[in-house]
Amino acid sequence: MNADGTRGIHTKITVGAKLPALLWIGIGLLTIGGLLAAAAATVSYFGVRSSRRPEPIATPAGAPTVPLASGL
């Protein structure tokens, strides 16, 4: 508000710029992001998957062996 009690000045400001390459930059960044996400998923899948099988637990000598129940 002004010192004499009158209303302030109203302005309307607009700013614009033309960036024709911005669309292609956005498409390129989305493509690179998608490829990186696919690569990360692939590495995670093969990293979690183990190529080694766990070794069976050895039973002490002389311990009775219990057969596994079938159908469970």
C-alpha positions in Angstrom: 0.0 0.0 0.0 1.2 3.5 -0.7 1.9 6.0 2.0 -1.2 8.0 1.2 -3.5 4.9 1.5 -4.1 4.4 -2.2 -3.8 1.0 -3.8 -0.6 -0.2 -5.2 0.4 -0.6 -8.8 -0.7 -3.8 -10.6 1.6 -5.3 -13.2 1.4 -8.3 -15.4 4.8 -9.7 -16.4 5.3 -12.6 -18.8 8.6 -14.3 -19.7 9.1 -16.7 -22.5 11.8 -18.5 -24.3 12.0 -20.8 -27.2 14.0 -23.9 -26.7 13.5 -26.2 -29.7 16.1 -28.7 -28.6 14.5 -29.2 -25.2 12.1 -31.9 -26.4 14.9 -33.9 -27.9 17.0 -33.5 -24.8 14.1 -34.7 -22.6 13.5 -37.7 -24.9 17.2 -38.6 -24.9 17.4 -38.4 -21.1 14.3 -40.6 -20.7 15.8 -43.1 -23.1 19.1 -43.2 -21.2 17.3 -43.5 -17.9 15.2 -46.4 -19.2 18.4 -48.2 -20.5 20.1 -47.7 -17.2 17.1 -49.0 -15.3 17.0 -52.1 -17.5 20.8 -52.6 -17.0 20.3 -52.3 -13.2 17.5 -54.8 -13.2 19.6 -57.3 -15.2 22.6 -56.9 -13.0 20.4 -57.3 -9.9 18.7 -60.4 -11.3 22.0 -62.2 -12.1 23.7 -60.9 -9.0 21.0 -62.4 -6.7 20.8 -65.6 -8.6 23.5 -67.8 -7.3 25.4 -70.2 -9.5 26.6 -72.3 -6.6 24.4 -74.8 -4.9 24.6 -74.9 -1.1 26.6 -77.9 0.2 24.6 -80.5 2.1 25.0 -80.4 5.9 27.3 -83.2 7.0 26.0 -85.6 9.6 28.4 -86.7 12.3 29.8 -90.2 12.0 27.5 -92.8 13.7 24.4 -90.5 13.8 21.2 -92.1 12.6 19.9 -90.8 9.3 16.2 -89.8 9.1 14.7 -90.2 5.6 12.9 -87.1 4.3 9.1 -87.3 4.2 7.9 -87.3 0.6 4.9 -85.3 -0.5 5.5 -82.3 1.9 
